[in-house]
Amino acid sequence: MKKVPSILQSVEFGSLGKLYQGFGIQNDMGGVEFFHPDYTKNPVTLRACGITTVLKPKVKDTQVCCLFYDFMDYLAYCSLQGSAELRLPYQGTCIIMSHVKNFMHMVVDSDDYDEVYVFFPNTVVGETIALTLKQRNQKKVKNFSIFYKGYRNLSSFVKDKHISSDYVF
C-alpha cells in the first residue's frame, strides 16, 4: 500500500449553513486547495490562492522540480511512483499551480532548478503552459504529458488504468 503524502489533510468547513468535508492541501499563501468528488469535479481554493510547494532534498548536485496543474495530478504522480505503468523522474521538489493566475509565480520559482519536468493537462491551456515553459528554459524543461496522451490529465490516466486505490480520484 502506498503512503498518502503527508501534505494531504482532512478538510472540513461550513458555508451558508452547510458543512462540507473532503481533503486538501495547504498552499504557500495559507489557503487550502480542497476536493471532494461529491461537491466538485476539480479542486477549489479556500481563502488565499497560491502555488503549493512540496520540498524534497537535492539529489546529487542536480536540483529537480516537477510542475503540476492541480493537486489531483500531484496525487496521481505520487501513486505512480515505483509503478511499471509509467517511468517517472525522481520526485524532486514539486510545485502545484492550482490556478492559472499563479502561472508567473510558478514559472519564476521553477527557474531556480536544473531540471524541470512538467505534468500538465492535454488541453489547450496545459499545452500552452508547457510550451511557454519550454521556450523560456529550452534545455532543462521536459514535458511528460506525451506519456498520458489520449487522457485529459495525469489523474485521468491513473484512474482509467486503476493504478491506485489509495487516493480518491
Buried (B, 14 or more C-beta within 10 A) or exposed (E): EBEEBEBBBEBEBEEEEEEBEBBBBBBBBEBBBBBBEEEEEEBBBBEEBBBBBBEBEEBEEEBBBBBBBBBBBBBBBBBBEEBEBBEBBEBBBBBBBBBEEBBEBBBEBBEEBBBBBBBBBBEEEBBEBBBEBBEEBEEBBBBBBEBBEEBEBBBBBBBEBEBBEEBEB
